[in-house]
Amino acid sequence: MSAGYQITVPSVLRQELKLVPGDKMVFDMDGGVVMVEKGETHEEKVKRVFANLDRLKAEREKRMTPEQRKFAERSAGWTVNQYHEHIDNLPETKEYLKEKYGV
């Protein structure tokens, strides 16, 4: 470590992590052992989050019934107000409100 607290990353580690100048690194200590990994840029984090969302959406779509899938296709792009209006106008919602509140 230099007097300015800078370190030199050994070439084996640079090659393994595919590091290039300017890359961010994460240092973590676990049981007295320092773990080093390549850090993510903001852009990489955003891409990772959206990739996870896409994966979760695909998993959810696999579990949908045909009726749920049809509704999802029909309601794509609805605003929250449009969705609530749909729910409010369902026969079962009207029946529930009538039984519960006499409306």
Backbone bond lengths (Angstrom), bond angles and torsions (degrees), N, CA, C in turn:
res aa  C-N    CA-C-N  psi(-1)  N-CA   C-N-CA  omega(-1)  CA-C   N-CA-C  phi
1 M - - - 1.447 - - 1.519 107.42 -
2 S 1.320 114.92 137.86 1.462 119.11 -179.04 1.526 109.88 -81.11
3 A 1.335 115.71 171.46 1.465 120.63 178.01 1.528 110.77 -61.63
4 G 1.347 117.61 -25.80 1.458 121.93 178.68 1.529 112.07 -90.35
5 Y 1.340 117.03 16.88 1.467 123.99 179.14 1.528 113.26 62.12
6 Q 1.303 116.52 28.71 1.457 120.34 175.39 1.523 108.19 -94.91
7 I 1.334 115.45 148.76 1.460 119.41 179.57 1.525 109.05 -121.73
8 T 1.306 114.38 157.64 1.458 120.82 174.65 1.525 107.02 -105.38
9 V 1.316 116.23 127.14 1.454 120.78 179.79 1.526 107.54 -86.46
10 P 1.333 117.55 124.66 1.468 119.86 -179.64 1.535 111.12 -57.87
11 S 1.318 116.41 147.08 1.465 121.40 -176.08 1.528 112.16 -59.21
12 V 1.325 118.14 -36.39 1.467 121.01 179.45 1.532 109.64 -60.24
13 L 1.327 116.53 -43.00 1.458 121.39 179.60 1.536 110.74 -70.07
14 R 1.329 116.51 -41.38 1.478 119.85 177.56 1.517 110.91 -59.34
15 Q 1.317 116.91 -41.81 1.463 120.50 -179.52 1.528 111.08 -69.96
16 E 1.329 116.93 -42.58 1.465 121.34 -178.78 1.527 111.04 -62.48
17 L 1.338 117.04 -41.61 1.456 121.58 -178.82 1.529 112.79 -89.04
18 K 1.341 115.63 -2.38 1.476 121.48 -179.03 1.531 110.42 54.78
19 L 1.341 114.77 48.76 1.453 120.85 -179.18 1.517 111.52 -82.59
20 V 1.303 115.26 143.44 1.466 121.98 173.50 1.525 107.12 -131.17
21 P 1.342 117.51 157.59 1.461 119.31 179.67 1.526 111.49 -53.10
22 G 1.344 115.53 134.31 1.455 121.30 -179.77 1.517 113.52 98.15
23 D 1.346 117.99 -14.78 1.466 120.62 178.21 1.526 110.17 -64.39
24 K 1.325 115.41 147.26 1.454 121.26 174.53 1.518 108.24 -88.89
25 M 1.336 115.35 147.55 1.453 120.49 178.68 1.521 108.59 -127.17
26 V 1.325 115.89 150.13 1.453 122.33 178.36 1.526 107.68 -115.87
27 F 1.332 115.19 128.44 1.452 121.36 176.70 1.521 107.28 -111.95
28 D 1.323 116.74 130.85 1.458 121.44 -178.68 1.523 107.41 -136.31
29 M 1.313 115.51 140.29 1.464 119.32 -179.28 1.513 109.04 -108.12
30 D 1.336 115.86 127.33 1.459 121.54 -178.70 1.520 108.57 -133.21
31 G 1.318 116.61 107.19 1.466 120.48 178.15 1.515 112.98 61.26
32 G 1.316 117.62 37.77 1.459 121.24 179.02 1.517 113.82 84.33
33 V 1.315 117.53 -2.98 1.462 121.58 179.16 1.524 108.42 -106.53
34 V 1.328 116.24 130.50 1.456 120.50 179.74 1.526 109.05 -88.17
35 M 1.336 115.09 124.98 1.457 121.25 178.73 1.529 107.37 -101.21
36 V 1.320 116.79 136.41 1.456 121.62 -179.75 1.518 108.61 -123.16
37 E 1.337 115.80 133.48 1.453 119.71 174.70 1.514 109.10 -144.04
38 K 1.310 115.23 159.85 1.452 120.61 177.93 1.520 108.39 -71.75
39 G 1.316 117.08 132.14 1.451 121.88 178.65 1.514 110.95 -80.90
40 E 1.325 115.66 164.48 1.459 120.93 179.21 1.521 109.99 -100.93
41 T 1.314 116.12 143.10 1.453 120.24 170.83 1.521 107.77 -76.49
42 H 1.323 117.04 167.05 1.465 120.66 177.56 1.531 110.05 -57.83
43 E 1.323 116.08 -42.69 1.473 120.64 -179.67 1.523 111.13 -62.05
44 E 1.327 117.25 -41.53 1.468 121.00 178.99 1.526 111.43 -65.12
45 K 1.345 116.70 -38.84 1.462 120.26 177.89 1.526 110.79 -63.32
46 V 1.337 116.15 -44.07 1.466 120.69 -179.99 1.524 109.88 -62.90
47 K 1.324 117.20 -44.85 1.469 120.69 178.46 1.521 111.17 -60.71
48 R 1.354 116.74 -40.72 1.464 120.75 -179.73 1.530 110.79 -64.78
49 V 1.326 116.62 -42.28 1.466 120.39 179.78 1.524 110.46 -63.12
50 F 1.342 117.34 -45.49 1.459 119.43 179.86 1.524 111.90 -67.26
51 A 1.329 117.56 -34.34 1.466 120.15 176.20 1.529 109.96 -64.22
52 N 1.339 117.32 -39.98 1.467 120.57 177.65 1.527 110.76 -65.50
53 L 1.331 117.38 -40.60 1.466 120.65 177.51 1.527 110.89 -62.34
54 D 1.336 116.92 -42.85 1.465 120.83 177.75 1.531 110.95 -61.15
55 R 1.340 115.90 -40.98 1.467 120.84 179.04 1.526 110.68 -63.99
56 L 1.340 116.47 -45.67 1.462 120.23 179.43 1.523 111.62 -63.68
57 K 1.328 116.82 -39.07 1.466 120.90 178.48 1.526 110.32 -63.05
58 A 1.332 116.75 -43.75 1.463 120.97 179.80 1.533 110.86 -63.76
59 E 1.346 116.91 -41.03 1.466 120.28 178.10 1.525 110.84 -63.73
60 R 1.327 116.57 -41.13 1.468 120.45 179.93 1.525 110.89 -65.67
61 E 1.339 116.30 -41.64 1.465 119.96 -179.83 1.525 111.84 -62.74
62 K 1.321 117.12 -31.58 1.471 120.49 178.26 1.522 111.15 -64.83
63 R 1.340 117.10 -31.46 1.463 121.00 -177.07 1.524 112.75 -90.33
64 M 1.319 118.38 -2.61 1.468 121.26 -177.64 1.519 111.47 -74.18
65 T 1.321 114.81 144.06 1.459 119.86 172.80 1.532 107.64 -77.86
66 P 1.328 118.19 162.68 1.463 119.63 177.44 1.535 112.23 -56.80
67 E 1.333 116.95 -36.75 1.461 120.50 178.86 1.534 111.06 -65.92
68 Q 1.330 116.82 -41.86 1.462 120.53 178.24 1.535 110.60 -65.08
69 R 1.328 115.92 -40.82 1.462 120.15 -179.86 1.527 110.64 -63.60
70 K 1.330 116.36 -41.38 1.459 121.12 179.23 1.534 110.47 -62.65
71 F 1.346 116.22 -43.97 1.456 119.78 178.82 1.530 111.00 -64.40
72 A 1.327 117.40 -40.83 1.466 121.12 179.46 1.522 111.16 -61.35
73 E 1.319 116.70 -41.27 1.463 120.43 178.60 1.529 110.91 -66.62
74 R 1.331 115.81 -41.38 1.458 120.44 -177.50 1.529 111.79 -69.54
75 S 1.323 116.60 -35.72 1.462 120.55 -174.78 1.525 114.01 -94.75
76 A 1.318 117.53 2.43 1.468 120.18 -179.88 1.525 109.90 -56.98
77 G 1.308 115.92 129.36 1.453 120.54 178.34 1.519 114.38 89.44
78 W 1.315 117.89 -1.71 1.463 120.40 178.37 1.523 110.17 -65.34
79 T 1.327 115.58 148.33 1.453 120.30 170.64 1.529 108.16 -81.63
80 V 1.312 116.29 169.54 1.464 120.41 178.00 1.522 109.59 -61.17
81 N 1.320 117.00 -40.26 1.463 120.08 179.78 1.526 111.62 -63.44
82 Q 1.311 117.55 -41.00 1.467 120.38 178.11 1.524 110.80 -63.54
83 Y 1.332 116.57 -40.22 1.455 120.41 178.88 1.532 110.39 -63.65
84 H 1.336 116.77 -45.78 1.469 120.41 179.58 1.534 111.12 -63.99
85 E 1.308 116.90 -38.11 1.463 120.35 177.90 1.530 110.32 -61.79
86 H 1.335 115.73 -41.47 1.464 120.42 177.82 1.531 110.38 -60.30
87 I 1.335 116.40 -49.05 1.467 121.05 -178.72 1.530 110.30 -62.04
88 D 1.332 116.30 -43.17 1.474 120.35 -179.06 1.520 112.57 -62.47
89 N 1.327 117.37 -27.95 1.462 121.03 -177.08 1.523 114.62 -94.49
90 L 1.323 117.21 2.58 1.464 119.63 176.93 1.529 109.31 -69.31
91 P 1.339 117.13 141.18 1.472 119.67 179.17 1.530 112.76 -56.12
92 E 1.323 116.96 -40.18 1.464 119.02 -178.92 1.528 111.98 -67.81
93 T 1.343 117.64 -31.44 1.459 120.34 176.28 1.521 109.84 -68.19
94 K 1.327 116.18 -45.26 1.467 120.12 179.32 1.524 110.95 -61.91
95 E 1.324 116.81 -40.30 1.464 121.28 179.07 1.526 110.85 -64.82
96 Y 1.317 116.07 -43.01 1.472 120.90 179.83 1.533 110.15 -62.06
97 L 1.331 116.46 -46.54 1.465 119.97 -179.86 1.537 111.63 -63.25
98 K 1.322 115.13 -35.97 1.463 119.21 179.14 1.533 110.26 -66.68
99 E 1.358 116.53 -45.45 1.455 120.69 -179.92 1.530 111.55 -66.72
100 K 1.323 116.26 -44.07 1.455 121.26 -173.17 1.525 112.61 -76.48
101 Y 1.339 116.68 -43.36 1.459 120.51 -171.63 1.542 114.42 -121.55
102 G 1.316 116.40 -2.39 1.449 119.88 -179.47 1.516 114.08 69.87
103 V 1.322 115.24 21.82 1.464 121.05 -178.47 1.504 111.04 -85.81
